[in-house]
Amino acid sequence: MIELQCIDCNCNDCIYMVRDLAKRKEWDNTELHKDQKNASHRISYGFCSFFKKEVTFIPNTCQLDTQKCFKHRRL
């Protein structure tokens, strides 16, 4: 599984990601996501400590734009 995550380079698995759970919870309470528990298509929010900027991402998807900055959090 880690091998696939290293290929996908998703911010969700990156050591530089600081998640913004309050922002996600705020969006979870909107009409858009009403009655959808743990939907995989939801956008996640966070702060990239590598680039020092806010980012959004969908977990478990391939991110081509992060191929050069990604560092897996478990390696």
Backbone as CSV, one residue per row, in Angstrom:
resi,resn,N_x,N_y,N_z,CA_x,CA_y,CA_z,C_x,C_y,C_z
1,MET,0.819,-1.197,0.000,0.000,0.000,0.000,0.866,1.266,0.000
2,ILE,1.938,1.272,0.761,2.807,2.440,0.804,3.424,2.705,-0.562
3,GLU,3.711,1.657,-1.311,4.287,1.824,-2.647,3.329,2.596,-3.551
4,LEU,2.050,2.258,-3.506,1.059,2.962,-4.308,0.926,4.420,-3.852
5,GLN,0.949,4.639,-2.559,0.862,6.002,-2.035,2.057,6.843,-2.492
6,CYS,3.218,6.234,-2.591,4.408,6.942,-3.060,4.310,7.276,-4.548
7,ILE,3.600,6.472,-5.303,3.376,6.758,-6.729,2.332,7.864,-6.881
8,ASP,1.254,7.776,-6.103,0.168,8.765,-6.183,0.595,10.149,-5.694
9,CYS,1.493,10.191,-4.711,1.983,11.457,-4.140,0.836,12.347,-3.663
10,ASN,-0.126,11.776,-2.970,-1.258,12.532,-2.473,-0.889,13.255,-1.181
11,CYS,-1.313,14.488,-1.066,-1.032,15.290,0.127,-1.479,14.595,1.412
12,ASN,-2.499,13.771,1.331,-3.013,13.052,2.489,-1.941,12.183,3.154
13,ASP,-0.975,11.702,2.392,0.063,10.820,2.908,1.413,11.529,3.068
14,CYS,1.440,12.829,2.886,2.698,13.581,2.878,3.059,14.096,4.283
15,ILE,4.331,14.040,4.586,4.822,14.496,5.891,4.661,16.007,6.067
16,TYR,4.587,16.745,4.976,4.482,18.205,5.040,3.052,18.700,5.268
17,MET,2.080,17.791,5.229,0.671,18.174,5.361,0.264,18.363,6.814
18,VAL,-0.347,19.510,7.106,-0.968,19.772,8.397,-2.455,19.920,8.106
19,ARG,-3.249,18.952,8.531,-4.672,18.938,8.195,-5.446,20.044,8.903
20,ASP,-6.448,20.560,8.231,-7.345,21.558,8.808,-8.700,20.885,9.014
21,LEU,-8.825,20.181,10.122,-10.033,19.402,10.389,-11.241,20.289,10.667
22,ALA,-11.008,21.487,11.207,-12.118,22.405,11.484,-12.781,22.852,10.182
23,LYS,-11.979,23.137,9.169,-12.532,23.556,7.883,-13.299,22.411,7.225
24,ARG,-12.764,21.211,7.313,-13.469,20.052,6.738,-14.799,19.829,7.456
25,LYS,-14.779,19.923,8.782,-16.010,19.725,9.546,-17.037,20.795,9.194
26,GLU,-16.558,22.008,8.973,-17.455,23.104,8.576,-18.154,22.774,7.250
27,TRP,-17.407,22.256,6.282,-17.989,21.884,4.991,-18.858,20.634,5.106
28,ASP,-18.539,19.735,6.005,-19.344,18.523,6.196,-20.756,18.848,6.677
29,ASN,-20.904,19.974,7.331,-22.204,20.356,7.880,-23.062,21.137,6.888
30,THR,-22.594,21.316,5.663,-23.379,22.038,4.660,-24.374,21.097,3.985
31,GLU,-25.310,21.670,3.267,-26.312,20.886,2.526,-25.668,19.984,1.481
32,LEU,-24.528,20.396,0.948,-23.847,19.633,-0.089,-23.498,18.221,0.372
33,HIS,-23.110,18.071,1.632,-22.676,16.775,2.151,-23.631,16.199,3.201
34,LYS,-24.815,16.722,3.276,-25.767,16.279,4.283,-26.043,14.781,4.154
35,ASP,-26.004,14.074,5.280,-26.299,12.641,5.367,-25.327,11.756,4.593
36,GLN,-24.123,12.222,4.309,-23.113,11.418,3.630,-21.954,11.209,4.611
37,LYS,-21.870,10.075,5.182,-20.812,9.771,6.140,-19.566,9.269,5.423
38,ASN,-18.431,9.911,5.663,-17.126,9.499,5.129,-17.124,9.274,3.618
39,ALA,-17.731,10.162,2.874,-17.735,10.045,1.416,-16.321,10.252,0.883
40,SER,-15.885,9.382,0.001,-14.508,9.426,-0.488,-14.248,10.591,-1.440
41,HIS,-15.293,11.214,-1.964,-15.126,12.308,-2.916,-14.972,13.668,-2.241
42,ARG,-15.009,13.721,-0.942,-14.929,14.993,-0.235,-13.539,15.608,-0.327
43,ILE,-13.522,16.902,-0.445,-12.260,17.631,-0.470,-11.770,17.798,0.952
44,SER,-10.476,17.558,1.152,-9.844,17.778,2.441,-9.034,19.067,2.372
45,TYR,-8.829,19.669,3.513,-8.153,20.951,3.593,-6.940,20.834,4.501
46,GLY,-5.936,21.640,4.214,-4.760,21.628,5.061,-3.782,22.717,4.707
47,PHE,-2.624,22.649,5.343,-1.548,23.612,5.132,-0.293,22.835,4.781
48,CYS,0.350,23.202,3.669,1.588,22.553,3.255,2.761,23.297,3.891
49,SER,3.466,22.631,4.797,4.597,23.273,5.464,5.828,23.351,4.560
50,PHE,5.821,22.647,3.434,6.917,22.713,2.464,6.822,24.013,1.659
51,PHE,5.617,24.292,1.131,5.398,25.494,0.331,4.818,26.655,1.139
52,LYS,4.467,26.382,2.389,3.904,27.404,3.274,2.640,28.034,2.669
53,LYS,1.697,27.158,2.295,0.441,27.644,1.727,-0.688,26.665,2.036
54,GLU,-1.916,27.187,1.986,-3.091,26.343,2.177,-3.311,25.520,0.918
55,VAL,-3.749,24.270,1.110,-3.980,23.370,-0.014,-5.283,22.603,0.191
56,THR,-5.810,22.090,-0.900,-6.955,21.185,-0.871,-6.576,19.937,-1.650
57,PHE,-7.184,18.825,-1.276,-6.886,17.561,-1.940,-8.002,16.566,-1.675
58,ILE,-8.096,15.573,-2.535,-9.027,14.466,-2.339,-8.182,13.246,-2.017
59,PRO,-8.302,12.687,-0.815,-7.491,11.530,-0.431,-7.632,10.367,-1.408
60,ASN,-6.571,9.601,-1.530,-6.529,8.384,-2.344,-6.720,8.641,-3.837
61,THR,-6.245,9.782,-4.311,-6.227,10.066,-5.739,-4.804,10.462,-6.123
62,CYS,-4.458,10.261,-7.375,-3.127,10.611,-7.863,-3.041,12.124,-8.068
63,GLN,-1.978,12.721,-7.555,-1.758,14.151,-7.707,-0.468,14.369,-8.501
64,LEU,-0.610,14.694,-9.753,0.566,14.884,-10.597,1.370,16.120,-10.209
65,ASP,0.716,17.131,-9.647,1.400,18.372,-9.306,2.268,18.274,-8.048
66,THR,2.232,17.166,-7.331,3.026,17.023,-6.106,4.163,16.010,-6.247
67,GLN,4.463,15.614,-7.453,5.482,14.577,-7.685,6.873,14.994,-7.184
68,LYS,7.199,16.268,-7.183,8.544,16.723,-6.797,8.673,17.071,-5.319
69,CYS,7.576,17.385,-4.660,7.668,17.816,-3.259,7.233,16.745,-2.263
70,PHE,6.595,15.689,-2.720,6.013,14.662,-1.848,7.085,13.882,-1.080
71,LYS,6.828,13.714,0.221,7.656,12.850,1.064,6.687,12.076,1.976
72,HIS,6.676,10.745,1.852,5.716,9.936,2.607,5.941,10.082,4.111
73,ARG,4.855,10.201,4.842,4.939,10.438,6.290,5.438,9.238,7.080
74,ARG,5.417,8.040,6.492,5.850,6.845,7.231,7.240,6.357,6.826
75,LEU,7.872,7.020,5.884,9.204,6.582,5.451,10.294,7.481,5.995
